[in-house]
Amino acid sequence: MRDTHTPNTPKCVYMSRDAGVMRIARIARKELQRMKKDICDWLREYLAKNGPTDNEKVRAEAICAGYSKQEIREAKLICRIKSLPKTFWALPEELEK
């Protein structure tokens, strides 16, 4: 932090630009992690409740719940959701039964 006081400006202490950018990046990363956890939680709960479900129905329900198509794709990978004959999604545990 540095003091940027001059006779024409109020006395303030500012973060350097790099520190400010890094802080914003940390906040953005935390928010992104939270969002990914939210969609993964939603997806796991949905499939646990409904069992193997047609992928279009899962996507439509996720979009109605406020998630984007990109978030849905990422969540499928992160949660290791399996595709059954490329049209149904299921939790890995469901395939082991």
C-alpha positions as CSV (number, residue, x, y, z in Angstrom):
1,M,0.0,0.0,0.0
2,R,1.3,3.5,-0.7
3,D,0.3,7.0,0.3
4,T,-0.8,9.0,-2.7
5,H,-1.5,12.3,-0.9
6,T,-0.7,15.4,-2.9
7,P,-1.8,19.0,-2.0
8,N,-4.7,18.8,-4.5
9,T,-6.1,15.4,-3.4
10,P,-7.5,14.1,-0.1
11,K,-5.1,12.0,2.0
12,C,-5.9,8.4,1.0
13,V,-4.2,5.1,1.0
14,Y,-4.6,3.1,-2.2
15,M,-3.7,-0.5,-3.1
16,S,-1.4,-0.8,-6.0
17,R,-3.1,-1.7,-9.2
18,D,-1.6,-5.2,-9.2
19,A,-2.8,-5.8,-5.6
20,G,-6.3,-4.7,-6.6
21,V,-6.4,-6.9,-9.6
22,M,-5.1,-9.9,-7.6
23,R,-7.8,-9.3,-5.0
24,I,-10.5,-9.1,-7.6
25,A,-9.1,-12.3,-9.2
26,R,-9.2,-14.1,-5.8
27,I,-12.8,-13.0,-5.2
28,A,-13.8,-14.2,-8.7
29,R,-12.1,-17.6,-8.2
30,K,-14.0,-18.1,-4.9
31,E,-17.3,-17.1,-6.5
32,L,-16.6,-19.5,-9.4
33,Q,-15.8,-22.3,-7.0
34,R,-19.0,-21.6,-5.1
35,M,-21.1,-21.6,-8.3
36,K,-19.6,-24.9,-9.5
37,K,-20.3,-26.4,-6.1
38,D,-23.9,-25.2,-6.3
39,I,-24.5,-26.7,-9.8
40,C,-22.8,-29.9,-8.8
41,D,-24.9,-30.2,-5.7
42,W,-28.1,-29.4,-7.7
43,L,-27.2,-32.0,-10.4
44,R,-26.3,-34.7,-7.9
45,E,-29.5,-34.1,-5.9
46,Y,-31.6,-34.1,-9.1
47,L,-30.2,-37.4,-10.4
48,A,-30.4,-39.0,-6.9
49,K,-34.0,-38.1,-6.7
50,N,-35.0,-38.9,-10.4
51,G,-32.6,-41.6,-11.3
52,P,-31.2,-41.9,-14.8
53,T,-32.8,-39.1,-16.8
54,D,-32.8,-38.0,-20.4
55,N,-30.1,-35.5,-21.0
56,E,-32.4,-32.9,-22.6
57,K,-34.7,-33.1,-19.6
58,V,-31.7,-32.6,-17.2
59,R,-30.5,-29.6,-19.2
60,A,-34.0,-28.1,-19.4
61,E,-34.5,-28.5,-15.6
62,A,-31.0,-27.0,-14.9
63,I,-31.7,-24.0,-17.1
64,C,-35.0,-23.5,-15.4
65,A,-33.1,-23.6,-12.1
66,G,-30.9,-20.7,-13.4
67,Y,-27.8,-22.5,-14.6
68,S,-26.2,-21.8,-18.0
69,K,-25.4,-24.5,-20.6
70,Q,-21.7,-24.0,-20.0
71,E,-22.2,-24.5,-16.2
72,I,-24.2,-27.7,-16.9
73,R,-21.4,-29.1,-19.2
74,E,-18.7,-28.3,-16.6
75,A,-20.8,-29.8,-13.8
76,K,-21.3,-33.0,-15.7
77,L,-17.5,-33.4,-16.0
78,I,-16.7,-32.3,-12.4
79,C,-19.3,-34.6,-10.9
80,R,-18.3,-37.5,-13.2
81,I,-21.9,-37.9,-14.4
82,K,-22.1,-40.7,-16.8
83,S,-24.0,-40.8,-20.1
84,L,-26.0,-43.9,-20.7
85,P,-26.4,-44.7,-24.4
86,K,-25.5,-41.0,-24.9
87,T,-29.0,-39.9,-24.0
88,F,-29.3,-40.5,-20.3
89,W,-27.3,-39.2,-17.4
90,A,-26.7,-41.1,-14.2
91,L,-24.7,-40.9,-11.0
92,P,-21.7,-43.3,-11.1
93,E,-23.2,-45.2,-8.1
94,E,-26.4,-45.9,-10.1
95,L,-24.3,-47.8,-12.7
96,E,-22.8,-50.1,-10.0
97,K,-26.2,-51.4,-8.9
